[in-house]
C-alpha cells in the first residue's frame, strides 16, 4: 500500500480498569502540535461522506471515539484508505492532505483534535486547487 506524505497512525495511552478505560491526550506530547480546538462528528446517516477538503496550515488527529469509519487520504500524489475502529488510535494528518471520511458505523463518533481554531480561509474546498499546491510543495508537477 502506498505511503501518504507524513500521515501516521499514533497509538495513544490507555489507562485500563475493570470499570472502563481512559485515554488522555496532551498537545505537544501525544500529538505533534498544541491543541487549539476539539470537535466531533456524530449522528452521521449511513452512506454519508464527510470531509472532502484539505487544509493549508491545520494539523489534526482523527480518532474513532465510538464505532468505526474509513478515512480516505490523498497527498496530491498517492491515495489510501485507513480504517479507524478503536478509541486509542489516532490518525495524524499534517497540512495539505485531502481527506474524505466515510463508511460510518451506526453510532460512530469522529473526534478531531485540531492545531488551529476554525478558519474557512484555511480550507481547500476544490480538489484541483489542492492538488496544484500539494504537488508544488512535495516536488511533483
Ligand atoms: P466542514 O469542516 O466542511 O465539515 P466536514 O469536514 O465534517 O464535512 O464544516 C461543516 C460546517 O461546519 C461548515 O459550515 C463550517 C462549520 N464548522 C464550524 O463552524 N466550526 C468548526 O470547528 C468546524 C469543524 C466546522
Backbone and ligand atoms as CSV (ligand in chain L), in Angstrom:
chain,resi,resn,atom,element,x,y,z
A,1,UNK,N,N,0.858,-1.201,0.000
A,1,UNK,CA,C,0.000,0.000,0.000
A,1,UNK,C,C,0.892,1.249,0.000
A,2,UNK,N,N,0.469,2.287,-0.677
A,2,UNK,CA,C,1.294,3.485,-0.795
A,2,UNK,C,C,1.381,4.238,0.540
A,3,UNK,N,N,2.460,5.003,0.689
A,3,UNK,CA,C,2.616,5.855,1.868
A,3,UNK,C,C,2.060,7.228,1.533
A,4,UNK,N,N,1.290,7.758,2.448
A,4,UNK,CA,C,0.756,9.093,2.253
A,4,UNK,C,C,1.598,10.050,3.079
A,5,UNK,N,N,2.062,11.099,2.418
A,5,UNK,CA,C,3.050,12.007,2.987
A,5,UNK,C,C,2.774,12.348,4.454
A,6,UNK,N,N,3.631,11.865,5.339
A,6,UNK,CA,C,3.650,12.222,6.767
A,6,UNK,C,C,2.385,11.885,7.554
A,7,UNK,N,N,1.431,11.148,6.988
A,7,UNK,CA,C,0.279,10.710,7.772
A,7,UNK,C,C,0.690,9.459,8.544
A,8,UNK,N,N,0.241,9.336,9.787
A,8,UNK,CA,C,0.596,8.132,10.547
A,8,UNK,C,C,-0.473,7.844,11.585
A,9,UNK,N,N,-0.594,6.565,11.919
A,9,UNK,CA,C,-1.497,6.168,12.998
A,9,UNK,C,C,-0.687,6.176,14.293
A,10,UNK,N,N,-1.180,6.904,15.281
A,10,UNK,CA,C,-0.493,7.061,16.568
A,10,UNK,C,C,-1.247,6.245,17.612
A,11,UNK,N,N,-0.516,5.414,18.361
A,11,UNK,CA,C,-1.157,4.693,19.461
A,11,UNK,C,C,-1.153,5.600,20.686
A,12,UNK,N,N,-2.332,5.838,21.238
A,12,UNK,CA,C,-2.494,6.749,22.367
A,12,UNK,C,C,-2.436,5.959,23.674
A,13,UNK,N,N,-2.154,6.649,24.797
A,13,UNK,CA,C,-2.096,5.925,26.072
A,13,UNK,C,C,-3.450,5.356,26.458
A,14,UNK,N,N,-3.440,4.267,27.201
A,14,UNK,CA,C,-4.674,3.652,27.701
A,14,UNK,C,C,-4.533,3.426,29.193
A,15,UNK,N,N,-5.413,4.000,29.978
A,15,UNK,CA,C,-5.447,3.711,31.413
A,15,UNK,C,C,-6.604,2.749,31.604
A,16,UNK,N,N,-6.234,1.502,31.849
A,16,UNK,CA,C,-7.220,0.417,31.853
A,16,UNK,C,C,-7.717,0.165,33.271
A,17,UNK,N,N,-9.019,-0.049,33.416
A,17,UNK,CA,C,-9.528,-0.585,34.682
A,17,UNK,C,C,-10.741,-1.435,34.357
A,18,UNK,N,N,-11.134,-2.260,35.318
A,18,UNK,CA,C,-12.274,-3.155,35.076
A,18,UNK,C,C,-13.555,-2.352,34.897
A,19,UNK,N,N,-13.571,-1.122,35.398
A,19,UNK,CA,C,-14.772,-0.297,35.259
A,19,UNK,C,C,-14.724,0.595,34.022
A,20,UNK,N,N,-13.709,0.389,33.157
A,20,UNK,CA,C,-13.644,1.166,31.915
A,20,UNK,C,C,-12.276,1.771,31.711
A,21,UNK,N,N,-12.057,2.322,30.538
A,21,UNK,CA,C,-10.738,2.815,30.146
A,21,UNK,C,C,-10.751,4.332,29.951
A,22,UNK,N,N,-9.562,4.920,30.081
A,22,UNK,CA,C,-9.382,6.357,29.839
A,22,UNK,C,C,-8.217,6.528,28.862
A,23,UNK,N,N,-8.370,7.400,27.904
A,23,UNK,CA,C,-7.255,7.783,27.029
A,23,UNK,C,C,-7.044,9.286,27.145
A,24,UNK,N,N,-5.970,9.713,27.831
A,24,UNK,CA,C,-5.647,11.144,27.872
A,24,UNK,C,C,-4.781,11.530,26.670
A,25,UNK,N,N,-4.969,12.731,26.145
A,25,UNK,CA,C,-4.160,13.199,25.014
A,25,UNK,C,C,-3.650,14.602,25.335
A,26,UNK,N,N,-2.329,14.763,25.299
A,26,UNK,CA,C,-1.706,16.057,25.557
A,26,UNK,C,C,-1.109,16.602,24.263
A,27,UNK,N,N,-1.430,17.874,23.977
A,27,UNK,CA,C,-0.804,18.541,22.835
A,27,UNK,C,C,0.695,18.653,23.053
A,28,UNK,N,N,1.457,18.438,21.994
A,28,UNK,CA,C,2.916,18.537,22.086
A,28,UNK,C,C,3.566,17.294,22.656
A,29,UNK,N,N,2.751,16.347,23.150
A,29,UNK,CA,C,3.309,15.106,23.696
A,29,UNK,C,C,2.833,13.902,22.892
A,30,UNK,N,N,1.516,13.711,22.835
A,30,UNK,CA,C,0.972,12.581,22.067
A,30,UNK,C,C,0.665,12.973,20.634
A,31,UNK,N,N,0.473,14.262,20.414
A,31,UNK,CA,C,0.299,14.786,19.055
A,31,UNK,C,C,1.340,15.880,18.854
A,32,UNK,N,N,1.873,16.026,17.621
A,32,UNK,CA,C,2.991,16.959,17.411
A,32,UNK,C,C,2.537,18.401,17.204
A,33,UNK,N,N,1.523,18.824,17.948
A,33,UNK,CA,C,1.064,20.214,17.865
A,33,UNK,C,C,0.323,20.559,19.153
A,34,UNK,N,N,0.173,21.859,19.410
A,34,UNK,CA,C,-0.662,22.314,20.516
A,34,UNK,C,C,-2.119,22.230,20.079
A,35,UNK,N,N,-2.989,21.760,20.969
A,35,UNK,CA,C,-4.397,21.559,20.607
A,35,UNK,C,C,-5.157,22.867,20.849
A,36,UNK,N,N,-5.664,23.444,19.764
A,36,UNK,CA,C,-6.403,24.705,19.862
A,36,UNK,C,C,-7.918,24.479,19.863
A,37,UNK,N,N,-8.350,23.309,19.366
A,37,UNK,CA,C,-9.798,23.085,19.171
A,37,UNK,C,C,-10.064,21.589,19.157
A,38,UNK,N,N,-11.230,21.239,19.700
A,38,UNK,CA,C,-11.721,19.855,19.625
A,38,UNK,C,C,-13.120,19.917,19.040
A,39,UNK,N,N,-13.404,19.050,18.068
A,39,UNK,CA,C,-14.786,18.929,17.597
A,39,UNK,C,C,-15.061,17.477,17.258
A,40,UNK,N,N,-16.344,17.141,17.120
A,40,UNK,CA,C,-16.670,15.745,16.814
A,40,UNK,C,C,-17.884,15.665,15.910
A,41,UNK,N,N,-17.834,14.682,15.052
A,41,UNK,CA,C,-18.924,14.396,14.118
A,41,UNK,C,C,-19.718,13.225,14.677
A,42,UNK,N,N,-21.018,13.339,14.686
A,42,UNK,CA,C,-21.861,12.281,15.241
A,42,UNK,C,C,-23.216,12.339,14.541
A,43,UNK,N,N,-24.027,11.325,14.755
A,43,UNK,CA,C,-25.331,11.232,14.072
A,43,UNK,C,C,-25.157,11.322,12.558
A,44,UNK,N,N,-24.070,10.742,12.051
A,44,UNK,CA,C,-23.852,10.763,10.597
A,44,UNK,C,C,-24.726,9.668,9.972
A,45,UNK,N,N,-25.641,10.020,9.083
A,45,UNK,CA,C,-26.513,8.996,8.489
A,45,UNK,C,C,-25.706,7.987,7.666
A,46,UNK,N,N,-26.150,6.757,7.656
A,46,UNK,CA,C,-25.491,5.707,6.878
A,46,UNK,C,C,-25.321,6.147,5.424
A,47,UNK,N,N,-24.137,5.886,4.856
A,47,UNK,CA,C,-23.884,6.210,3.452
A,47,UNK,C,C,-23.368,7.615,3.232
A,48,UNK,N,N,-23.377,8.458,4.276
A,48,UNK,CA,C,-22.901,9.838,4.090
A,48,UNK,C,C,-21.371,9.902,4.117
A,49,UNK,N,N,-20.818,10.866,3.386
A,49,UNK,CA,C,-19.383,11.137,3.392
A,49,UNK,C,C,-19.159,12.544,3.921
A,50,UNK,N,N,-18.226,12.672,4.880
A,50,UNK,CA,C,-17.841,13.982,5.397
A,50,UNK,C,C,-16.452,14.328,4.865
A,51,UNK,N,N,-15.977,15.520,5.238
A,51,UNK,CA,C,-14.665,15.940,4.744
A,51,UNK,C,C,-14.802,16.414,3.317
A,52,UNK,N,N,-13.942,15.901,2.424
A,52,UNK,CA,C,-13.963,16.400,1.054
A,52,UNK,C,C,-13.309,17.765,0.994
A,53,UNK,N,N,-12.188,17.891,1.706
A,53,UNK,CA,C,-11.421,19.138,1.691
A,53,UNK,C,C,-10.012,18.867,2.215
A,54,UNK,N,N,-9.166,19.876,2.108
A,54,UNK,CA,C,-7.828,19.844,2.713
A,54,UNK,C,C,-7.623,21.180,3.420
A,55,UNK,N,N,-6.509,21.264,4.155
A,55,UNK,CA,C,-6.222,22.495,4.891
A,55,UNK,C,C,-4.844,23.030,4.534
A,56,UNK,N,N,-4.739,24.355,4.532
A,56,UNK,CA,C,-3.473,24.995,4.197
A,56,UNK,C,C,-2.465,24.876,5.339
A,57,UNK,N,N,-2.914,25.035,6.569
A,57,UNK,CA,C,-1.993,25.005,7.719
A,57,UNK,C,C,-2.398,24.047,8.821
A,58,UNK,N,N,-3.682,23.742,8.908
A,58,UNK,CA,C,-4.203,22.956,10.039
A,58,UNK,C,C,-3.609,21.555,10.087
A,59,UNK,N,N,-3.229,21.117,11.294
A,59,UNK,CA,C,-2.881,19.713,11.548
A,59,UNK,C,C,-3.990,19.135,12.428
A,60,UNK,N,N,-4.217,17.834,12.287
A,60,UNK,CA,C,-5.307,17.205,13.031
A,60,UNK,C,C,-4.927,15.808,13.483
A,61,UNK,N,N,-5.575,15.374,14.550
A,61,UNK,CA,C,-5.570,13.967,14.933
A,61,UNK,C,C,-7.029,13.510,14.910
A,62,UNK,N,N,-7.307,12.464,14.144
A,62,UNK,CA,C,-8.672,11.960,13.982
A,62,UNK,C,C,-8.787,10.642,14.742
A,63,UNK,N,N,-9.805,10.551,15.594
A,63,UNK,CA,C,-9.981,9.372,16.458
A,63,UNK,C,C,-11.413,8.852,16.308
A,64,UNK,N,N,-11.558,7.534,16.195
A,64,UNK,CA,C,-12.893,6.934,16.251
A,64,UNK,C,C,-13.242,6.773,17.740
A,65,UNK,N,N,-13.853,7.807,18.320
A,65,UNK,CA,C,-14.164,7.780,19.756
A,65,UNK,C,C,-15.202,6.708,20.056
A,66,UNK,N,N,-16.046,6.406,19.065
A,66,UNK,CA,C,-17.010,5.311,19.183
A,66,UNK,C,C,-17.262,4.762,17.782
A,67,UNK,N,N,-17.458,3.452,17.691
A,67,UNK,CA,C,-17.746,2.842,16.391
A,67,UNK,C,C,-16.546,2.903,15.458
A,68,UNK,N,N,-16.829,3.012,14.162
A,68,UNK,CA,C,-15.747,2.970,13.174
A,68,UNK,C,C,-16.129,3.776,11.938
A,69,UNK,N,N,-15.093,4.104,11.175
A,69,UNK,CA,C,-15.280,4.757,9.866
A,69,UNK,C,C,-13.974,4.638,9.098
A,70,UNK,N,N,-14.029,4.957,7.810
A,70,UNK,CA,C,-12.834,4.967,6.961
A,70,UNK,C,C,-12.422,6.410,6.682
A,71,UNK,N,N,-11.112,6.627,6.597
A,71,UNK,CA,C,-10.602,7.937,6.182
A,71,UNK,C,C,-9.815,7.740,4.889
A,72,UNK,N,N,-10.288,8.345,3.818
A,72,UNK,CA,C,-9.549,8.337,2.554
A,72,UNK,C,C,-8.565,9.500,2.593
A,73,UNK,N,N,-7.282,9.180,2.383
A,73,UNK,CA,C,-6.210,10.183,2.428
A,73,UNK,C,C,-5.625,10.361,1.044
A,74,UNK,N,N,-5.319,11.594,0.689
A,74,UNK,CA,C,-4.742,11.901,-0.618
A,74,UNK,C,C,-3.752,13.041,-0.404
A,75,UNK,N,N,-2.460,12.792,-0.712
A,75,UNK,CA,C,-1.451,13.837,-0.517
A,75,UNK,C,C,-1.147,14.608,-1.806
A,76,UNK,N,N,-1.971,14.390,-2.828
A,76,UNK,CA,C,-1.772,15.055,-4.108
A,76,UNK,C,C,-1.061,14.154,-5.105
A,77,UNK,N,N,-0.492,13.051,-4.600
A,77,UNK,CA,C,0.232,12.099,-5.452
A,77,UNK,C,C,-0.330,10.692,-5.244
A,78,UNK,N,N,-0.439,10.267,-3.985
A,78,UNK,CA,C,-0.950,8.931,-3.656
A,78,UNK,C,C,-2.226,9.029,-2.832
A,79,UNK,N,N,-3.001,7.925,-2.882
A,79,UNK,CA,C,-4.237,7.826,-2.092
A,79,UNK,C,C,-4.211,6.547,-1.289
A,80,UNK,N,N,-4.812,6.567,-0.116
A,80,UNK,CA,C,-5.039,5.318,0.599
A,80,UNK,C,C,-6.199,5.490,1.566
A,81,UNK,N,N,-6.749,4.375,2.012
A,81,UNK,CA,C,-7.863,4.391,2.954
A,81,UNK,C,C,-7.406,3.760,4.261
A,82,UNK,N,N,-7.655,4.454,5.379
A,82,UNK,CA,C,-7.328,3.935,6.712
A,82,UNK,C,C,-8.643,3.722,7.447
A,83,UNK,N,N,-8.814,2.532,8.022
A,83,UNK,CA,C,-9.995,2.258,8.844
A,83,UNK,C,C,-9.643,2.549,10.296
A,84,UNK,N,N,-10.476,3.358,10.957
A,84,UNK,CA,C,-10.285,3.622,12.388
A,84,UNK,C,C,-11.435,2.976,13.141
A,85,UNK,N,N,-11.112,2.197,14.166
A,85,UNK,CA,C,-12.166,1.474,14.886
A,85,UNK,C,C,-11.871,1.264,16.370
A,86,UNK,N,N,-10.851,1.990,16.899
A,86,UNK,CA,C,-10.525,1.893,18.324
A,86,UNK,C,C,-10.249,3.285,18.863
A,87,UNK,N,N,-10.753,3.614,20.080
A,87,UNK,CA,C,-10.559,4.972,20.600
A,87,UNK,C,C,-9.140,5.267,21.071
A,88,UNK,N,N,-8.251,4.276,21.043
A,88,UNK,CA,C,-6.872,4.521,21.470
A,88,UNK,C,C,-5.905,4.587,20.284
A,89,UNK,N,N,-6.439,4.713,19.082
A,89,UNK,CA,C,-5.612,5.024,17.913
A,89,UNK,C,C,-6.050,6.359,17.336
A,90,UNK,N,N,-5.076,7.168,16.923
A,90,UNK,CA,C,-5.388,8.430,16.275
A,90,UNK,C,C,-4.656,8.502,14.943
A,91,UNK,N,N,-5.307,9.053,13.953
A,91,UNK,CA,C,-4.687,9.238,12.639
A,91,UNK,C,C,-4.233,10.687,12.531
A,92,UNK,N,N,-2.905,10.884,12.426
A,92,UNK,CA,C,-2.340,12.225,12.336
A,92,UNK,C,C,-2.314,12.687,10.883
A,93,UNK,N,N,-2.846,13.868,10.651
A,93,UNK,CA,C,-2.820,14.467,9.311
A,93,UNK,C,C,-2.052,15.787,9.365
A,94,UNK,N,N,-0.934,15.902,8.638
A,94,UNK,CA,C,-0.266,17.202,8.532
A,94,UNK,C,C,-1.075,18.119,7.616
A,95,UNK,N,N,-0.561,19.299,7.348
A,95,UNK,CA,C,-1.229,20.213,6.416
A,95,UNK,C,C,-1.240,19.610,5.005
A,96,UNK,N,N,-2.128,20.098,4.175
A,96,UNK,CA,C,-2.174,19.734,2.750
A,96,UNK,C,C,-2.417,18.240,2.505
A,97,UNK,N,N,-3.412,17.687,3.176
A,97,UNK,CA,C,-3.874,16.330,2.911
A,97,UNK,C,C,-5.383,16.406,2.615
A,98,UNK,N,N,-5.756,15.969,1.431
A,98,UNK,CA,C,-7.189,15.869,1.107
A,98,UNK,C,C,-7.747,14.654,1.833
A,99,UNK,N,N,-8.891,14.829,2.517
A,99,UNK,CA,C,-9.480,13.710,3.246
A,99,UNK,C,C,-10.973,13.611,3.019
A,100,UNK,N,N,-11.447,12.372,2.992
A,100,UNK,CA,C,-12.882,12.094,2.998
A,100,UNK,C,C,-13.120,11.064,4.082
A,101,UNK,N,N,-14.189,11.255,4.852
A,101,UNK,CA,C,-14.489,10.344,5.965
A,101,UNK,C,C,-15.812,9.670,5.637
A,102,UNK,N,N,-15.783,8.343,5.563
A,102,UNK,CA,C,-16.952,7.621,5.040
A,102,UNK,C,C,-17.117,6.271,5.729
A,103,UNK,N,N,-18.185,5.601,5.369
A,103,UNK,CA,C,-18.494,4.280,5.935
A,103,UNK,C,C,-18.623,4.324,7.459
A,104,UNK,N,N,-19.299,5.351,7.966
A,104,UNK,CA,C,-19.550,5.436,9.408
A,104,UNK,C,C,-20.417,4.266,9.858
A,105,UNK,N,N,-19.999,3.629,10.949
A,105,UNK,CA,C,-20.862,2.621,11.562
A,105,UNK,C,C,-21.995,3.342,12.298
A,106,UNK,N,N,-23.030,2.593,12.618
A,106,UNK,CA,C,-24.116,3.162,13.406
A,106,UNK,C,C,-23.554,3.650,14.748
A,107,UNK,N,N,-23.846,4.866,15.131
A,107,UNK,CA,C,-23.339,5.406,16.397
A,107,UNK,C,C,-21.881,5.845,16.327
A,108,UNK,N,N,-21.297,5.853,15.145
A,108,UNK,CA,C,-19.883,6.231,15.009
A,108,UNK,C,C,-19.660,7.694,15.384
A,109,UNK,N,N,-18.603,7.939,16.151
A,109,UNK,CA,C,-18.247,9.312,16.524
A,109,UNK,C,C,-16.807,9.574,16.099
A,110,UNK,N,N,-16.633,10.612,15.283
A,110,UNK,CA,C,-15.312,11.015,14.788
A,110,UNK,C,C,-14.856,12.223,15.599
A,111,UNK,N,N,-13.893,11.980,16.490
A,111,UNK,CA,C,-13.344,13.034,17.347
A,111,UNK,C,C,-12.114,13.619,16.664
A,112,UNK,N,N,-12.046,14.946,16.604
A,112,UNK,CA,C,-10.917,15.603,15.923
A,112,UNK,C,C,-10.241,16.584,16.874
A,113,UNK,N,N,-8.927,16.407,17.033
A,113,UNK,CA,C,-8.105,17.364,17.767
A,113,UNK,C,C,-7.383,18.194,16.722
A,114,UNK,N,N,-7.500,19.511,16.826
A,114,UNK,CA,C,-7.015,20.373,15.747
A,114,UNK,C,C,-6.025,21.404,16.279
A,115,UNK,N,N,-5.061,21.763,15.426
A,115,UNK,CA,C,-3.993,22.682,15.836
A,115,UNK,C,C,-4.405,24.152,15.772
A,116,UNK,N,N,-5.553,24.425,15.134
A,116,UNK,CA,C,-5.985,25.828,14.963
A,116,UNK,C,C,-7.478,25.932,15.235
A,117,UNK,N,N,-7.921,27.130,15.539
A,117,UNK,CA,C,-9.356,27.379,15.630
A,117,UNK,C,C,-9.944,27.346,14.213
A,118,UNK,N,N,-11.262,27.293,14.120
A,118,UNK,CA,C,-11.923,27.226,12.808
A,118,UNK,C,C,-11.625,28.487,11.992
A,119,UNK,N,N,-11.251,28.271,10.732
A,119,UNK,CA,C,-10.989,29.396,9.826
A,119,UNK,C,C,-11.288,28.932,8.399
A,120,UNK,N,N,-12.373,29.404,7.839
A,120,UNK,CA,C,-12.767,28.964,6.497
A,120,UNK,C,C,-11.673,29.270,5.467
A,121,UNK,N,N,-10.873,30.338,5.717
A,121,UNK,CA,C,-9.812,30.708,4.766
A,121,UNK,C,C,-8.692,29.669,4.731
A,122,UNK,N,N,-8.669,28.764,5.699
A,122,UNK,CA,C,-7.628,27.719,5.752
A,122,UNK,C,C,-7.993,26.496,4.914
A,123,UNK,N,N,-9.224,26.485,4.360
A,123,UNK,CA,C,-9.691,25.298,3.628
A,123,UNK,C,C,-9.339,25.355,2.142
A,124,UNK,N,N,-8.992,24.185,1.576
A,124,UNK,CA,C,-9.109,23.966,0.132
A,124,UNK,C,C,-10.424,23.223,-0.054
A,125,UNK,N,N,-11.375,23.833,-0.695
A,125,UNK,CA,C,-12.658,23.169,-0.954
A,125,UNK,C,C,-12.683,22.575,-2.357
A,126,UNK,N,N,-11.687,22.948,-3.179
A,126,UNK,CA,C,-11.628,22.500,-4.566
A,126,UNK,C,C,-10.427,21.575,-4.735
A,127,UNK,N,N,-10.686,20.353,-5.222
A,127,UNK,CA,C,-9.622,19.354,-5.332
A,127,UNK,C,C,-8.486,19.831,-6.232
A,128,UNK,N,N,-8.798,20.446,-7.369
A,128,UNK,CA,C,-7.765,20.883,-8.316
A,128,UNK,C,C,-6.808,21.905,-7.700
A,129,UNK,N,N,-7.382,22.804,-6.913
A,129,UNK,CA,C,-6.564,23.834,-6.260
A,129,UNK,C,C,-5.635,23.172,-5.226
A,130,UNK,N,N,-6.186,22.196,-4.495
A,130,UNK,CA,C,-5.379,21.446,-3.522
A,130,UNK,C,C,-4.229,20.719,-4.213
A,131,UNK,N,N,-4.527,19.990,-5.307
A,131,UNK,CA,C,-3.504,19.186,-5.988
A,131,UNK,C,C,-2.368,20.071,-6.497
A,132,UNK,N,N,-2.713,21.208,-7.030
A,132,UNK,CA,C,-1.681,22.112,-7.553
A,132,UNK,C,C,-0.701,22.497,-6.441
A,133,UNK,N,N,-1.220,22.917,-5.276
A,133,UNK,CA,C,-0.347,23.363,-4.187
A,133,UNK,C,C,0.369,22.182,-3.529
A,134,UNK,N,N,-0.321,21.026,-3.408
A,134,UNK,CA,C,0.294,19.855,-2.758
A,134,UNK,C,C,1.462,19.357,-3.596
A,135,UNK,N,N,1.305,19.314,-4.911
A,135,UNK,CA,C,2.389,18.817,-5.780
A,135,UNK,C,C,3.546,19.809,-5.814
A,136,UNK,N,N,3.238,21.097,-5.764
A,136,UNK,CA,C,4.307,22.106,-5.723
A,136,UNK,C,C,5.103,21.948,-4.426
A,137,UNK,N,N,4.403,21.751,-3.305
A,137,UNK,CA,C,5.067,21.598,-2.007
A,137,UNK,C,C,5.909,20.319,-1.976
A,138,UNK,N,N,5.382,19.252,-2.580
A,138,UNK,CA,C,6.029,17.942,-2.462
A,138,UNK,C,C,6.920,17.613,-3.667
A,139,UNK,N,N,7.141,18.626,-4.497
A,139,UNK,CA,C,8.160,18.489,-5.527
A,139,UNK,C,C,7.754,17.733,-6.766
A,140,UNK,N,N,6.430,17.565,-7.013
A,140,UNK,CA,C,5.995,16.912,-8.251
A,140,UNK,C,C,5.098,17.896,-9.010
A,141,UNK,N,N,5.224,17.913,-10.337
A,141,UNK,CA,C,4.316,18.767,-11.117
A,141,UNK,C,C,3.512,17.930,-12.102
L,1,LIG,P1,P,-16.659,21.060,7.460
L,1,LIG,O1,O,-15.299,21.194,8.063
L,1,LIG,O2,O,-16.786,21.282,5.988
L,1,LIG,O3,O,-17.282,19.620,7.817
L,1,LIG,P2,P,-16.859,18.130,7.423
L,1,LIG,O4,O,-15.411,18.098,7.130
L,1,LIG,O5,O,-17.232,17.339,8.620
L,1,LIG,O6,O,-17.682,17.681,6.273
L,1,LIG,O7,O,-17.660,22.015,8.252
L,1,LIG,C1,C,-19.045,21.974,8.041
L,1,LIG,C2,C,-19.648,23.268,8.529
L,1,LIG,O8,O,-19.425,23.424,9.938
L,1,LIG,C3,C,-19.052,24.498,7.849
L,1,LIG,O9,O,-20.113,25.400,7.563
L,1,LIG,C4,C,-18.177,25.118,8.900
L,1,LIG,C5,C,-18.757,24.646,10.216
L,1,LIG,N1,N,-17.714,24.416,11.231
L,1,LIG,C6,C,-17.523,25.352,12.234
L,1,LIG,O10,O,-18.214,26.392,12.300
L,1,LIG,N2,N,-16.572,25.121,13.189
L,1,LIG,C7,C,-15.787,24.023,13.169
L,1,LIG,O11,O,-14.907,23.838,14.046
L,1,LIG,C8,C,-15.976,23.071,12.095
L,1,LIG,C9,C,-15.127,21.833,12.010
L,1,LIG,C10,C,-16.954,23.311,11.161
